[in-house]
Amino acid sequence: MTSVSVDQFLEEKFREYYRKNSHRIMPPEKFEKREFGFIYFKNRVMVRHRQFTSVSDLRKFITDSAPSDVYYSTAYYSKPEEEMEQKGWLGADLVFDIDADHIPTPCKETHDQWTCKKCGRSGKGGAPQVCPSCNGDRFDDRTWICGFCIKEAKNETLKLADMLIEDYGFSRKDLKVFFTGHRGYHVHVMSDTIQSLSSDERKEIVDYVLGIGIDLDEIDVLQENSVRPSLPESLEETRGWKRRIIHKLIDVFGKGTPEELVGLGVKRSVAKMVTQERDPSLQYEDVRNMIYGLESRTMAGRSWEKVINRTIENCSARVDTVVTTDVHRLIRTKETLNGRTGMRTVEIGVDNIESFDPFNQALGITDGETTIEVDEAPQFNLGGTTFGPYRKQRATLPAEAAVLLICKGKARPVIANV
């Protein structure tokens, strides 16, 4: 058995997939007015400024060239193939990117790795700002995709969808939700009302969903110099961030664990007292009265300001600011493969975010088995089967598992000598 080129192997696997599944590739609305871009295995460089006027031409091009990744512009142009200054921008969809890369999950300390490109020092978790050995600032990051990462990305996506529907008034039909094929989700707002928004206007929407610049006095949650939050007698008339903040406060003070209360900035002694003294069947009015009762005993105004600001952080949707504000952004094409995993970019719909299981429902290359040399890989579940952990060993795995490990840089393919 001998090793073969990783890029050559993956290119052929992707080509085989597209030969059999090109009918799955679905371009976006008005695709003939959009720019397409491609990354190839050979040099990993983006080739862009391509236009397609028929679905069949797009599918044939992808099948013939077998790119590692396929993108299209969120923007519409009168001349998509021209350089940026000559394209003739006509508007752009409003797109949000939620990726576990931007969510501080504790699991990263066990399954993500970094290596300094200057001196070779490596470590677990996310890469530091500079290498502690040589002060270099360029790193080779090797991330992993796990169930907890996906769960946290789902939670952020659900919060974003709630804001777009409840606060901005978009209908569920206006939103398209996609699993990216890696560690996150894309949410597209497909509405004529937002296509002409500038980058600055999109930044205002991003600030809103991130909870940046919320005036607690203006939304009547915590008045200036007040010693306690302002909780209405009923939640029926509350909207926007006021509704979100109060719902969270009532939920955590009424049912949360001591750790959840501490996570919002409540002192541990107060959290213990609250959870010990409350009745588990408390209704809204009861929890409201309990919160007000804390005023004279343990919680001052500054304490509440800290708690509410932590509540805002907890309720915000962690989106990638750059993706939403970039009116020329390229985004992944539906039902194409992600070069970092070999999994598909899948449209899942607003109502299916929570139930969607990418480890079963987004598999791409599933034909046959592949023998690989694995450097190191954690235990993982794919297609209902548990694999690993592996360390410095050869394994023959189903194609989807082998391709995932190869794409993530944890293994190399081997073939029989001819």
C-alpha positions in Angstrom: 0.0 0.0 0.0 1.3 3.5 -0.8 0.2 7.0 0.0 -1.4 9.1 -2.7 -1.8 12.9 -3.0 -4.5 14.2 -0.7 -5.6 16.9 -3.2 -5.7 14.4 -6.0 -7.7 11.9 -4.0 -10.2 14.4 -2.8 -10.6 16.0 -6.2 -11.5 12.6 -7.7 -13.9 11.8 -4.8 -15.6 15.1 -5.3 -15.8 14.5 -9.1 -17.4 11.1 -8.5 -19.9 12.7 -6.2 -20.9 15.4 -8.7 -21.1 12.9 -11.6 -23.8 11.0 -9.7 -25.5 13.9 -7.9 -25.2 17.0 -10.1 -29.0 17.1 -10.2 -28.9 18.1 -6.5 -27.1 21.4 -7.1 -29.6 24.2 -6.8 -28.5 27.8 -7.7 -30.2 30.7 -5.8 -32.9 32.9 -7.1 -31.9 35.2 -10.0 -28.6 33.2 -10.3 -27.9 34.7 -13.7 -27.4 38.1 -12.1 -24.9 36.7 -9.5 -21.2 36.1 -9.6 -19.9 32.6 -8.9 -16.6 31.7 -7.3 -14.7 28.4 -6.9 -11.8 27.1 -4.9 -9.9 24.2 -6.3 -7.9 21.5 -4.6 -4.7 22.0 -6.6 -3.8 25.5 -5.3 -6.6 26.4 -2.9 -7.0 29.8 -4.6 -10.4 31.4 -5.2 -11.4 31.8 -8.9 -14.3 34.1 -9.2 -16.2 36.5 -11.6 -18.0 33.6 -13.3 -21.6 33.9 -14.6 -24.0 31.2 -15.5 -27.3 31.6 -17.4 -28.5 28.1 -17.1 -28.7 25.5 -14.4 -27.3 22.8 -16.7 -24.2 24.9 -17.5 -23.5 25.4 -13.8 -23.9 21.7 -13.0 -21.7 20.7 -15.9 -19.0 23.1 -14.9 -18.9 21.9 -11.4 -18.9 18.2 -12.5 -16.1 18.8 -14.9 -13.9 20.9 -12.7 -14.6 19.2 -9.3 -13.9 22.2 -7.1 -13.4 21.9 -3.3 -15.9 24.7 -2.7 -18.6 26.5 -4.7 -19.8 30.0 -3.9 -22.2 32.6 -5.3 -22.6 36.3 -4.6 -25.3 37.6 -2.2 -25.3 40.6 -4.6 -27.1 41.0 -7.9 -25.1 42.6 -10.8 -25.9 43.8 -14.3 -22.5 42.4 -15.4 -21.4 39.6 -13.0 -18.3 38.6 -15.0 -16.7 42.0 -14.9 -14.2 43.2 -12.2 -15.9 44.6 -9.1 -15.9 48.3 -10.2 -17.6 47.4 -13.5 -20.1 44.8 -12.3 -23.0 47.2 -11.8 -24.3 46.5 -8.3 -28.1 46.1 -8.2 -28.7 45.1 -4.6 -27.9 42.2 -2.3 -29.7 39.6 -0.1 -29.3 40.0 3.7 -27.2 37.1 4.9 -26.0 36.0 8.3 -23.2 33.5 9.1 -23.2 31.7 12.4 -20.2 29.6 12.9 -18.9 27.6 15.9 -15.5 29.2 15.2 -16.9 32.4 16.7 -18.5 30.8 19.7 -16.3 30.2 22.8 -17.2 26.5 23.3 -15.1 24.6 25.9 -14.8 21.6 23.7 -12.4 23.5 21.4 -9.7 23.0 24.1 -9.9 19.3 23.5 -10.4 18.9 19.7 -9.0 22.0 18.1 -5.2 22.5 17.5 -2.9 25.2 16.2 0.7 25.1 14.9 2.9 28.1 14.5 4.1 28.4 10.9 7.3 30.1 11.9 8.7 27.9 14.7 6.4 24.8 14.7 5.2 25.2 18.2 1.7 23.7 18.6 -1.1 23.7 21.2 -4.7 22.9 21.9 -7.7 25.2 21.4 -7.8 28.3 19.3 -4.6 29.9 18.1 -3.2 32.7 20.2 -2.7 36.2 18.9 1.1 35.6 18.8 3.2 32.5 19.3 4.4 32.3 22.9 7.8 30.9 21.6 8.7 33.2 18.6 6.0 35.9 18.5 4.9 34.7 15.1 1.4 35.6 14.0 0.7 33.0 11.3 -0.8 29.7 12.3 -2.1 26.4 10.8 -5.4 25.9 12.5 -7.0 22.5 12.6 -10.5 22.6 13.8 -13.0 19.7 14.4 -16.7 19.4 14.1 -18.5 17.9 17.1 -22.0 17.6 18.4 -21.6 20.3 21.1 -20.2 22.8 18.5 -23.3 22.2 16.3 -25.7 22.4 19.2 -24.3 25.9 20.2 -24.4 27.1 16.6 -28.1 25.9 16.4 -28.9 27.9 19.5 -27.5 31.0 18.0 -29.4 30.4 14.8 -32.7 29.9 16.6 -32.1 33.2 18.5 -31.4 35.0 15.2 -34.5 33.6 13.5 -36.6 34.7 16.4 -35.3 38.3 16.2 -35.8 38.5 12.4 -39.4 37.2 12.6 -40.6 38.8 15.9 -38.6 42.1 15.9 -38.1 42.8 12.2 -41.4 41.4 11.0 -40.0 39.1 8.3 -42.2 36.1 7.5 -40.9 32.5 7.9 -41.1 32.2 4.1 -38.6 35.2 3.8 -36.0 33.2 5.7 -33.8 30.4 4.2 -31.6 28.5 6.6 -28.7 26.4 5.5 -26.3 24.1 7.2 -22.9 25.1 5.8 -21.4 21.6 5.7 -18.9 22.4 8.5 -19.6 24.0 11.9 -22.3 26.5 11.3 -25.4 27.9 9.6 -26.3 30.6 7.1 -29.5 32.5 7.3 -30.6 34.4 4.2 -33.4 37.0 4.2 -35.0 36.9 0.7 -37.0 40.1 0.6 -37.1 43.0 -1.9 -37.3 45.4 1.1 -33.7 44.8 2.2 -31.8 44.4 -1.1 -30.8 48.0 -1.4 -29.5 48.4 2.2 -26.0 49.8 2.5 -23.2 48.3 4.5 -23.8 50.8 7.3 -27.5 50.0 7.4 -26.7 46.3 7.5 -24.3 47.1 10.4 -27.2 48.5 12.4 -29.1 45.3 12.0 -26.0 43.3 13.1 -25.6 45.6 16.2 -29.2 44.9 17.1 -28.9 41.1 16.9 -25.6 41.3 18.8 -27.2 43.5 21.5 -24.8 46.3 21.0 -25.7 49.8 22.1 -29.0 48.9 23.9 -30.2 51.7 26.1 -31.7 50.1 29.2 -33.4 53.3 30.2 -34.9 53.9 26.8 -36.4 50.4 26.6 -37.6 50.8 30.2 -35.8 47.8 31.7 -33.5 49.6 34.1 -34.0 53.3 34.7 -31.0 55.5 35.4 -30.1 55.4 39.1 -32.8 52.7 39.7 -32.1 50.0 42.3 -34.1 47.3 40.5 -35.2 46.4 37.0 -38.6 47.6 35.7 -40.8 44.5 35.2 -44.3 45.0 33.7 -47.3 43.4 35.3 -47.7 41.3 32.2 -45.5 40.2 29.4 -48.2 40.4 26.7 -47.4 43.9 25.5 -43.6 43.7 25.7 -41.6 43.5 22.4 -38.1 43.4 21.1 -35.1 43.4 23.5 -37.3 44.3 26.5 -39.3 41.1 25.9 -36.1 39.1 25.4 -34.4 40.4 28.5 -37.4 40.0 30.8 -38.2 36.5 29.5 -34.6 35.5 30.3 -34.6 37.0 33.8 -37.9 35.4 34.7 -36.8 32.0 33.3 -33.4 31.9 35.1 -34.6 33.4 38.4 -37.7 31.2 38.3 -36.3 27.9 37.1 -32.5 28.2 36.6 -29.8 26.4 38.4 -27.3 28.2 40.7 -24.7 28.0 38.0 -27.1 29.7 35.5 -27.7 32.5 37.9 -24.0 32.9 38.5 -23.5 33.0 34.8 -25.7 36.1 34.6 -23.5 37.8 37.2 -25.5 37.0 40.4 -23.3 36.4 43.4 -23.1 32.7 44.3 -24.5 33.3 47.8 -27.5 35.1 46.3 -27.9 32.3 43.6 -27.9 29.7 46.3 -30.5 31.6 48.4 -32.8 32.1 45.4 -32.8 28.5 44.4 -33.4 27.3 47.9 -36.2 29.6 48.8 -38.3 29.6 45.6 -41.2 27.4 44.8 -40.8 25.4 41.5 -44.3 26.2 40.5 -43.8 30.0 40.5 -45.8 32.0 38.0 -44.6 35.2 36.3 -46.1 37.5 39.0 -44.4 35.4 41.7 -41.0 35.5 40.2 -41.4 39.3 39.6 -42.2 39.8 43.2 -39.3 37.6 44.3 -36.9 39.7 42.1 -38.3 42.9 43.6 -37.8 41.4 47.1 -34.1 41.0 46.5 -33.7 44.8 46.3 -33.3 45.5 50.0 -31.5 42.3 50.9 -28.8 41.6 48.4 -29.0 43.3 45.0 -28.2 46.9 44.3 -28.7 48.9 41.2 -25.1 48.3 39.9 -25.6 44.6 40.5 -28.7 44.6 38.3 -27.0 46.5 35.6 -24.3 43.8 35.5 -26.9 41.0 35.5 -28.9 42.6 32.7 -25.9 43.3 30.5 -24.9 39.6 31.0 -28.5 38.7 30.0 -28.1 40.7 26.8 -24.9 38.8 26.0 -26.7 35.5 26.6 -29.7 36.5 24.5 -27.8 38.0 21.6 -27.2 36.0 18.4 -23.4 35.6 17.7 -23.2 36.4 14.0 -20.1 37.2 11.9 -20.3 41.0 11.4 -18.2 41.0 8.2 -20.4 38.5 6.3 -23.6 40.5 6.8 -22.2 44.0 6.1 -20.3 42.9 3.0 -22.6 43.7 0.1 -20.4 41.8 -2.3 -20.0 38.6 -0.2 -19.8 35.1 -1.7 -21.7 32.4 0.1 -21.9 28.6 -0.3 -24.1 27.1 -2.9 -26.9 24.8 -1.9 -26.1 21.0 -2.3 -22.5 21.5 -3.0 -19.7 19.9 -0.9 -17.7 21.6 1.7 -14.0 21.1 1.2 -13.3 21.1 4.9 -15.5 18.1 5.6 -16.9 16.5 2.4 -20.4 17.2 3.7 -23.2 18.9 1.9 -24.5 22.5 2.2 -28.2 21.7 3.0 -31.2 23.9 3.2 -33.1 22.9 6.3 -35.8 25.5 6.8 -36.7 27.7 9.9 -38.9 25.0 11.4 -36.3 22.3 11.2 -33.3 24.0 12.7 -33.5 22.2 16.1 -34.3 18.7 14.7 -31.7 18.7 11.8 -28.8 16.3 12.4 -26.0 17.1 10.1 -24.1 14.0 11.0 -26.8 12.0 9.4 -28.6 14.3 7.1 -25.7 16.2 5.4 -23.5 13.3 4.3 -22.1 13.7 0.9 -19.6 11.1 -0.4 -21.0 7.8 0.9 -20.0 5.2 -1.7 -17.6 2.4 -0.7 -14.7 2.3 1.8 -11.3 3.9 1.9 -8.1 2.9 3.6 -6.3 5.7 5.4 -3.3 6.4 7.6 -4.6 8.4 10.6 -2.3 10.7 12.5 -4.7 11.5 15.4 -8.5 11.8 15.5 -11.1 12.0 18.3 -14.1 9.7 18.6 -16.9 10.9 16.4 -20.3 9.8 15.1 -21.3 9.8 11.5 -24.2 8.2 9.7 -25.2 6.5 13.0 -21.8 4.8 13.5 -19.2 5.7 16.1 -15.6 5.9 14.9 -12.3 6.3 16.7 -10.5 7.5 18.5 -7.5 6.9 16.3 -3.8 7.6 16.8 -0.9 6.7 14.4 -2.8 3.8 12.8 -4.2 2.5 9.5 -8.0 2.1 9.2 -10.4 1.1 6.5 -13.5 3.3 6.9 -16.8 4.1 5.1 -16.1 6.8 2.5 -17.9 9.6 4.5 -15.8 9.0 7.6 -12.5 8.6 5.6 -13.2 11.8 3.6 -14.0 13.8 6.7 -10.7 12.8 8.3 -8.7 13.5 5.2 -10.4 16.9 4.6 -9.7 17.9 8.3 -6.0 17.1 7.8 -6.0 14.2 10.2 -5.4 11.4 7.8 -4.0 10.5 4.3 -5.4 8.0 1.8 -3.5 4.9 0.8 -4.0 2.7 -2.3 -2.8 -0.8 -3.3 0.4 -1.0 -5.2 -0.2 -1.7 -8.9 
